């Protein structure tokens, strides 16, 4: 009687661990990419995109990166990383009033470019 319950709890913990890892990886990639873009002398958007994608190489799940950058000193480099991981309980979620799609979220980082004197 307890084995099915323990199996469900174990799968839930694994599912939440995957979502947590994907979220942390996306947050790190957004910060790393935004920092790389904010200190770049040339092509801040391209540098931010490359750095964020490099940081996502070891991630679990699917990621999409969006970058907007102001080219002037003091401007903002904004990196958004959308993440998603499969939901193991997808077919059971409608029973509890939730959607059956993947677990997903967005990480955002937007530092300013330093002024040059």
C-alpha positions in Angstrom: 0.0 0.0 0.0 2.8 2.4 0.7 4.9 1.6 -2.3 2.7 3.5 -4.8 2.5 6.5 -2.6 6.3 6.5 -2.1 6.8 6.2 -5.9 4.5 9.2 -6.5 6.4 11.3 -3.9 9.7 10.3 -5.3 8.7 11.3 -8.8 7.4 14.6 -7.5 10.7 15.3 -5.9 12.6 14.4 -9.1 10.2 16.6 -11.1 10.7 19.6 -8.7 14.4 19.1 -8.6 14.6 19.3 -12.5 12.5 22.4 -12.4 14.7 23.9 -9.7 17.9 23.1 -11.6 16.5 24.5 -14.8 15.5 27.7 -13.0 18.9 28.1 -11.4 20.7 27.5 -14.7 18.5 30.0 -16.5 19.1 32.6 -13.7 22.8 32.1 -13.9 22.8 32.3 -17.7 20.8 35.5 -17.7 23.2 37.2 -15.2 26.3 35.9 -16.9 25.0 37.0 -20.3 23.9 40.4 -19.1 27.2 41.1 -17.4 29.2 40.0 -20.4 27.1 42.3 -22.6 27.2 45.3 -20.3 31.0 45.4 -20.3 31.5 44.6 -24.0 33.0 47.5 -26.0 31.5 46.3 -29.3 28.2 44.5 -30.0 26.8 44.1 -26.5 23.7 42.2 -27.6 25.8 39.6 -29.5 28.2 39.2 -26.6 25.4 38.8 -24.1 23.6 36.2 -26.3 26.8 34.2 -26.8 27.6 34.2 -23.1 24.1 33.2 -22.1 24.0 30.4 -24.6 27.5 29.2 -23.4 26.2 29.1 -19.8 23.2 27.0 -20.8 25.3 24.2 -22.3 25.0 22.1 -19.1 21.3 22.8 -18.5 18.5 20.4 -18.2 15.3 21.1 -20.3 14.7 23.6 -23.1 15.9 27.2 -23.1 15.2 30.3 -25.2 17.3 33.5 -24.9 16.2 37.0 -25.8 18.5 40.0 -25.6 17.9 43.7 -25.9 20.8 46.2 -25.5 21.3 49.9 -25.5 24.6 50.8 -27.3 25.3 54.0 -25.3 27.2 54.2 -22.0 24.8 53.9 -19.1 22.3 52.0 -21.2 20.7 48.7 -20.2 21.5 45.2 -21.4 18.5 43.0 -20.8 18.7 39.3 -21.0 15.7 37.0 -20.6 16.0 33.3 -20.5 12.8 31.2 -20.8 13.1 27.6 -19.4 10.8 24.6 -19.5 11.1 21.0 -18.3 8.7 18.1 -18.9 6.0 17.6 -16.3 6.0 14.0 -15.1 2.6 14.5 -13.6 1.2 16.1 -16.8 -1.7 13.7 -17.2 -2.7 14.0 -13.5 -2.6 17.8 -13.2 -6.1 18.4 -14.6 -7.5 16.4 -11.7 -6.2 19.1 -9.4 -7.3 22.0 -11.5 -4.0 22.8 -13.1 -2.8 22.7 -16.7 -1.0 19.6 -18.0 1.8 21.5 -19.8 5.5 21.5 -18.9 6.9 23.3 -15.9 8.3 26.7 -17.2 9.5 30.1 -16.1 11.6 33.1 -17.0 14.8 34.5 -15.6 15.7 38.2 -16.3 18.8 40.2 -15.7 19.2 43.9 -16.7 22.4 45.7 -15.6 23.4 49.1 -16.9 26.5 49.5 -19.0 29.2 51.4 -17.2 30.0 55.0 -18.0 33.3 55.7 -19.7 35.2 58.8 -18.8 
